[in-house]
């Protein structure tokens, strides 16, 4: 048995085509979705992520504003930029690339963003709405995973799902989304005892560790016909790898995401979807 591939590239291309058509219709109503990205410092990985997001947004017809800021920018100056973008009616989405420098309080900065323009879904308001199944702007990676499940008609009702991540960006919002779909969710992390046992009973394993030196998911850790979603990324000898020993695990699983080409493209597609969603919210479209 060889697992079927959950092809994030394929699904994201379909979503981007739908968004491009939707954006053209919005343009007819004089609405031009616009995404502003803010990058503090010159971290190579962050520069690459931002450049990719900008390029992909433009490819579907989303206008972009690209702010590259000095790593020593003050809290007040960064706050001033966010306030300006909040007030700009032509800007619909604001994305602050993480991580931020240590002198900037991530939680304070993120919560300066207008919740209606919070395309990462990370403000306290949107996080709280998600817990109550009311959020319209959902963190991109969890939303991308759920969209993959739906595209491949994976039944989540009653499924036992282990998530190896407890962050506000991935693990916690993903758990909320899965609970809405009646899954039984176990959140695992670096202090989880007997991790292997949790995983061996799981119908679905979602791993987002991102440190291949400390963690690798192998076939002895998963049960037959399980579904494996790999969100983690690591550079090993210049090669991009996920958390999963792909060639090993694919012979035991029923579905599996590759790295690259799995969740990564879905995350960017969901960012574009959230930007279009924000444009509709701000312009009082029915959604």
One Martini backbone bead per residue (centre of mass of N, CA, C, O) as a GRO file, in nm:
protein
  287
    1UNK     BB    1   0.096   0.036   0.023
    2UNK     BB    2   0.021   0.369  -0.098
    3UNK     BB    3  -0.016   0.681  -0.045
    4UNK     BB    4  -0.204   0.943  -0.088
    5UNK     BB    5  -0.188   1.263  -0.214
    6UNK     BB    6  -0.188   1.579  -0.062
    7UNK     BB    7  -0.227   1.835  -0.301
    8UNK     BB    8  -0.152   2.162  -0.258
    9UNK     BB    9  -0.096   2.266  -0.541
   10UNK     BB   10  -0.357   2.183  -0.678
   11UNK     BB   11  -0.559   2.322  -0.482
   12UNK     BB   12  -0.441   2.612  -0.493
   13UNK     BB   13  -0.492   2.658  -0.795
   14UNK     BB   14  -0.798   2.643  -0.776
   15UNK     BB   15  -0.833   2.875  -0.573
   16UNK     BB   16  -0.694   3.101  -0.740
   17UNK     BB   17  -0.895   3.095  -0.971
   18UNK     BB   18  -1.146   3.169  -0.806
   19UNK     BB   19  -1.031   3.439  -0.697
   20UNK     BB   20  -0.984   3.582  -0.966
   21UNK     BB   21  -1.287   3.587  -1.040
   22UNK     BB   22  -1.382   3.736  -0.784
   23UNK     BB   23  -1.211   3.994  -0.822
   24UNK     BB   24  -1.341   4.087  -1.086
   25UNK     BB   25  -1.620   4.135  -0.955
   26UNK     BB   26  -1.524   4.344  -0.750
   27UNK     BB   27  -1.419   4.550  -0.957
   28UNK     BB   28  -1.709   4.617  -1.068
   29UNK     BB   29  -1.748   4.753  -0.756
   30UNK     BB   30  -1.479   4.907  -0.679
   31UNK     BB   31  -1.307   4.654  -0.571
   32UNK     BB   32  -0.954   4.632  -0.448
   33UNK     BB   33  -0.774   4.416  -0.329
   34UNK     BB   34  -0.549   4.471  -0.038
   35UNK     BB   35  -0.206   4.399   0.058
   36UNK     BB   36  -0.019   4.442   0.358
   37UNK     BB   37   0.328   4.418   0.425
   38UNK     BB   38   0.541   4.341   0.719
   39UNK     BB   39   0.901   4.382   0.750
   40UNK     BB   40   1.138   4.309   1.002
   41UNK     BB   41   1.420   4.307   0.866
   42UNK     BB   42   1.670   4.038   0.720
   43UNK     BB   43   1.548   3.764   0.708
   44UNK     BB   44   1.568   3.530   0.468
   45UNK     BB   45   1.305   3.369   0.513
   46UNK     BB   46   1.115   3.615   0.533
   47UNK     BB   47   1.178   3.732   0.257
   48UNK     BB   48   1.078   3.488   0.098
   49UNK     BB   49   0.788   3.483   0.201
   50UNK     BB   50   0.704   3.769   0.115
   51UNK     BB   51   0.769   3.747  -0.185
   52UNK     BB   52   0.570   3.515  -0.239
   53UNK     BB   53   0.314   3.657  -0.144
   54UNK     BB   54   0.327   3.894  -0.339
   55UNK     BB   55   0.334   3.737  -0.607
   56UNK     BB   56   0.068   3.574  -0.564
   57UNK     BB   57  -0.124   3.809  -0.527
   58UNK     BB   58  -0.078   3.940  -0.808
   59UNK     BB   59  -0.169   3.684  -0.981
   60UNK     BB   60  -0.494   3.740  -0.879
   61UNK     BB   61  -0.532   4.075  -0.828
   62UNK     BB   62  -0.375   4.171  -0.580
   63UNK     BB   63  -0.290   4.424  -0.413
   64UNK     BB   64   0.031   4.575  -0.303
   65UNK     BB   65   0.215   4.631   0.006
   66UNK     BB   66   0.573   4.693   0.083
   67UNK     BB   67   0.721   4.665   0.407
   68UNK     BB   68   1.061   4.754   0.486
   69UNK     BB   69   1.219   4.731   0.799
   70UNK     BB   70   1.407   4.816   1.042
   71UNK     BB   71   1.521   4.630   1.312
   72UNK     BB   72   1.517   4.918   1.499
   73UNK     BB   73   1.242   4.978   1.519
   74UNK     BB   74   1.004   5.127   1.680
   75UNK     BB   75   0.711   5.094   1.830
   76UNK     BB   76   0.590   5.369   1.740
   77UNK     BB   77   0.649   5.344   1.436
   78UNK     BB   78   0.496   5.081   1.387
   79UNK     BB   79   0.225   5.180   1.498
   80UNK     BB   80   0.189   5.409   1.290
   81UNK     BB   81   0.167   5.229   1.041
   82UNK     BB   82  -0.076   5.061   1.129
   83UNK     BB   83  -0.269   5.300   1.163
   84UNK     BB   84  -0.259   5.390   0.869
   85UNK     BB   85  -0.369   5.120   0.750
   86UNK     BB   86  -0.635   5.111   0.906
   87UNK     BB   87  -0.738   5.397   0.767
   88UNK     BB   88  -0.710   5.266   0.490
   89UNK     BB   89  -0.960   5.190   0.262
   90UNK     BB   90  -0.760   5.038   0.043
   91UNK     BB   91  -0.700   4.849   0.284
   92UNK     BB   92  -0.765   4.496   0.382
   93UNK     BB   93  -0.472   4.378   0.449
   94UNK     BB   94  -0.264   4.275   0.737
   95UNK     BB   95   0.083   4.171   0.746
   96UNK     BB   96   0.294   4.029   1.001
   97UNK     BB   97   0.600   3.918   1.008
   98UNK     BB   98   0.722   3.627   1.145
   99UNK     BB   99   0.937   3.717   1.351
  100UNK     BB  100   1.012   3.941   1.593
  101UNK     BB  101   1.180   4.142   1.760
  102UNK     BB  102   1.251   4.158   2.098
  103UNK     BB  103   1.162   4.474   2.131
  104UNK     BB  104   0.892   4.347   2.023
  105UNK     BB  105   0.559   4.304   2.102
  106UNK     BB  106   0.369   4.081   1.954
  107UNK     BB  107   0.087   4.115   2.093
  108UNK     BB  108   0.066   4.417   2.063
  109UNK     BB  109   0.107   4.445   1.758
  110UNK     BB  110  -0.117   4.253   1.652
  111UNK     BB  111  -0.348   4.426   1.821
  112UNK     BB  112  -0.336   4.684   1.622
  113UNK     BB  113  -0.497   4.539   1.428
  114UNK     BB  114  -0.757   4.531   1.245
  115UNK     BB  115  -0.970   4.269   1.255
  116UNK     BB  116  -1.073   4.316   0.947
  117UNK     BB  117  -0.736   4.298   0.860
  118UNK     BB  118  -0.673   4.004   0.990
  119UNK     BB  119  -0.531   3.763   0.786
  120UNK     BB  120  -0.410   3.575   1.032
  121UNK     BB  121  -0.604   3.554   1.291
  122UNK     BB  122  -0.441   3.687   1.578
  123UNK     BB  123  -0.625   3.834   1.724
  124UNK     BB  124  -0.806   3.827   2.002
  125UNK     BB  125  -1.079   3.846   1.866
  126UNK     BB  126  -1.046   3.620   1.649
  127UNK     BB  127  -0.972   3.399   1.851
  128UNK     BB  128  -1.240   3.412   2.009
  129UNK     BB  129  -1.430   3.359   1.770
  130UNK     BB  130  -1.320   3.079   1.704
  131UNK     BB  131  -1.404   2.943   1.976
  132UNK     BB  132  -1.719   3.037   1.877
  133UNK     BB  133  -1.766   2.995   1.565
  134UNK     BB  134  -1.728   3.327   1.433
  135UNK     BB  135  -1.503   3.340   1.239
  136UNK     BB  136  -1.377   3.505   0.925
  137UNK     BB  137  -1.067   3.500   1.029
  138UNK     BB  138  -0.836   3.247   0.968
  139UNK     BB  139  -0.577   3.084   1.009
  140UNK     BB  140  -0.405   2.971   0.737
  141UNK     BB  141  -0.302   2.686   0.800
  142UNK     BB  142  -0.556   2.557   0.924
  143UNK     BB  143  -0.736   2.625   0.680
  144UNK     BB  144  -0.570   2.461   0.477
  145UNK     BB  145  -0.612   2.185   0.604
  146UNK     BB  146  -0.924   2.182   0.590
  147UNK     BB  147  -0.937   2.214   0.281
  148UNK     BB  148  -0.797   1.951   0.215
  149UNK     BB  149  -0.998   1.764   0.347
  150UNK     BB  150  -1.240   1.851   0.172
  151UNK     BB  151  -1.129   1.788  -0.111
  152UNK     BB  152  -1.079   1.467  -0.008
  153UNK     BB  153  -1.315   1.366   0.175
  154UNK     BB  154  -1.250   1.378   0.483
  155UNK     BB  155  -1.353   1.224   0.769
  156UNK     BB  156  -1.393   1.388   1.095
  157UNK     BB  157  -1.608   1.231   1.230
  158UNK     BB  158  -1.466   1.088   1.519
  159UNK     BB  159  -1.182   1.147   1.483
  160UNK     BB  160  -0.851   1.085   1.574
  161UNK     BB  161  -0.645   1.369   1.666
  162UNK     BB  162  -0.302   1.454   1.630
  163UNK     BB  163  -0.121   1.738   1.756
  164UNK     BB  164   0.215   1.866   1.696
  165UNK     BB  165   0.110   2.146   1.851
  166UNK     BB  166   0.059   2.474   2.058
  167UNK     BB  167   0.010   2.713   1.889
  168UNK     BB  168  -0.153   3.005   1.777
  169UNK     BB  169  -0.103   2.939   1.464
  170UNK     BB  170  -0.188   2.616   1.481
  171UNK     BB  171  -0.285   2.416   1.711
  172UNK     BB  172  -0.526   2.571   1.841
  173UNK     BB  173  -0.700   2.642   1.588
  174UNK     BB  174  -0.713   2.352   1.479
  175UNK     BB  175  -0.864   2.231   1.717
  176UNK     BB  176  -1.120   2.402   1.685
  177UNK     BB  177  -1.194   2.309   1.396
  178UNK     BB  178  -1.215   2.003   1.467
  179UNK     BB  179  -1.432   2.025   1.687
  180UNK     BB  180  -1.652   2.133   1.494
  181UNK     BB  181  -1.617   1.831   1.340
  182UNK     BB  182  -1.607   1.601   1.571
  183UNK     BB  183  -1.337   1.564   1.681
  184UNK     BB  184  -1.069   1.400   1.847
  185UNK     BB  185  -0.838   1.591   2.043
  186UNK     BB  186  -0.474   1.589   2.052
  187UNK     BB  187  -0.226   1.772   2.222
  188UNK     BB  188   0.110   1.789   2.141
  189UNK     BB  189   0.448   1.801   2.294
  190UNK     BB  190   0.754   1.830   2.456
  191UNK     BB  191   0.589   1.710   2.734
  192UNK     BB  192   0.492   1.455   2.620
  193UNK     BB  193   0.393   1.148   2.713
  194UNK     BB  194   0.398   0.891   2.515
  195UNK     BB  195   0.371   0.973   2.210
  196UNK     BB  196   0.350   0.710   2.047
  197UNK     BB  197   0.076   0.618   2.166
  198UNK     BB  198  -0.096   0.843   2.058
  199UNK     BB  199  -0.029   0.798   1.755
  200UNK     BB  200  -0.117   0.487   1.729
  201UNK     BB  201  -0.438   0.591   1.778
  202UNK     BB  202  -0.440   0.765   1.519
  203UNK     BB  203  -0.604   0.871   1.233
  204UNK     BB  204  -0.465   1.159   1.273
  205UNK     BB  205  -0.162   1.338   1.180
  206UNK     BB  206  -0.030   1.657   1.299
  207UNK     BB  207   0.279   1.811   1.208
  208UNK     BB  208   0.469   2.111   1.377
  209UNK     BB  209   0.788   2.141   1.451
  210UNK     BB  210   1.061   2.209   1.268
  211UNK     BB  211   1.285   1.977   1.390
  212UNK     BB  212   1.470   1.722   1.277
  213UNK     BB  213   1.676   1.683   1.515
  214UNK     BB  214   1.425   1.623   1.735
  215UNK     BB  215   1.209   1.531   1.499
  216UNK     BB  216   1.063   1.214   1.369
  217UNK     BB  217   0.836   1.058   1.162
  218UNK     BB  218   0.760   0.717   1.180
  219UNK     BB  219   0.610   0.412   1.109
  220UNK     BB  220   0.609   0.311   1.418
  221UNK     BB  221   0.406   0.573   1.500
  222UNK     BB  222   0.190   0.446   1.305
  223UNK     BB  223  -0.099   0.351   1.168
  224UNK     BB  224  -0.288   0.199   0.968
  225UNK     BB  225  -0.437   0.428   0.749
  226UNK     BB  226  -0.336   0.688   0.811
  227UNK     BB  227  -0.324   1.047   0.842
  228UNK     BB  228  -0.073   1.274   0.702
  229UNK     BB  229   0.033   1.598   0.831
  230UNK     BB  230   0.289   1.823   0.707
  231UNK     BB  231   0.421   2.137   0.844
  232UNK     BB  232   0.704   2.097   0.870
  233UNK     BB  233   1.034   2.268   0.850
  234UNK     BB  234   1.364   2.179   0.714
  235UNK     BB  235   1.717   2.215   0.687
  236UNK     BB  236   1.902   1.954   0.507
  237UNK     BB  237   2.160   1.990   0.326
  238UNK     BB  238   1.972   2.206   0.154
  239UNK     BB  239   1.706   2.051   0.226
  240UNK     BB  240   1.362   2.025   0.221
  241UNK     BB  241   1.194   1.924   0.519
  242UNK     BB  242   1.002   1.749   0.721
  243UNK     BB  243   0.885   1.554   0.990
  244UNK     BB  244   0.862   1.328   0.777
  245UNK     BB  245   0.925   1.002   0.673
  246UNK     BB  246   0.804   0.966   0.379
  247UNK     BB  247   0.900   0.690   0.252
  248UNK     BB  248   0.814   0.530   0.505
  249UNK     BB  249   0.509   0.625   0.567
  250UNK     BB  250   0.362   0.587   0.284
  251UNK     BB  251   0.337   0.259   0.332
  252UNK     BB  252   0.102   0.308   0.577
  253UNK     BB  253  -0.065   0.519   0.469
  254UNK     BB  254  -0.341   0.679   0.303
  255UNK     BB  255  -0.243   0.977   0.365
  256UNK     BB  256  -0.020   1.247   0.233
  257UNK     BB  257   0.205   1.506   0.276
  258UNK     BB  258   0.423   1.698   0.121
  259UNK     BB  259   0.779   1.815   0.123
  260UNK     BB  260   0.697   1.997  -0.076
  261UNK     BB  261   0.339   2.064  -0.170
  262UNK     BB  262   0.131   2.098   0.063
  263UNK     BB  263   0.068   2.326   0.297
  264UNK     BB  264   0.213   2.576   0.192
  265UNK     BB  265   0.025   2.661  -0.052
  266UNK     BB  266  -0.229   2.682   0.132
  267UNK     BB  267  -0.147   2.919   0.307
  268UNK     BB  268  -0.137   3.128   0.079
  269UNK     BB  269  -0.426   3.087  -0.027
  270UNK     BB  270  -0.558   3.180   0.246
  271UNK     BB  271  -0.451   3.464   0.243
  272UNK     BB  272  -0.607   3.545  -0.010
  273UNK     BB  273  -0.886   3.475   0.095
  274UNK     BB  274  -0.879   3.671   0.339
  275UNK     BB  275  -0.847   3.929   0.172
  276UNK     BB  276  -1.117   3.903   0.027
  277UNK     BB  277  -1.287   3.885   0.281
  278UNK     BB  278  -1.206   4.163   0.394
  279UNK     BB  279  -1.315   4.329   0.157
  280UNK     BB  280  -1.608   4.248   0.210
  281UNK     BB  281  -1.639   4.344   0.499
  282UNK     BB  282  -1.558   4.647   0.453
  283UNK     BB  283  -1.790   4.656   0.202
  284UNK     BB  284  -2.058   4.502   0.289
  285UNK     BB  285  -2.068   4.215   0.209
  286UNK     BB  286  -2.202   3.918   0.157
  287UNK     BB  287  -2.074   3.609   0.353
   0.00000   0.00000   0.00000
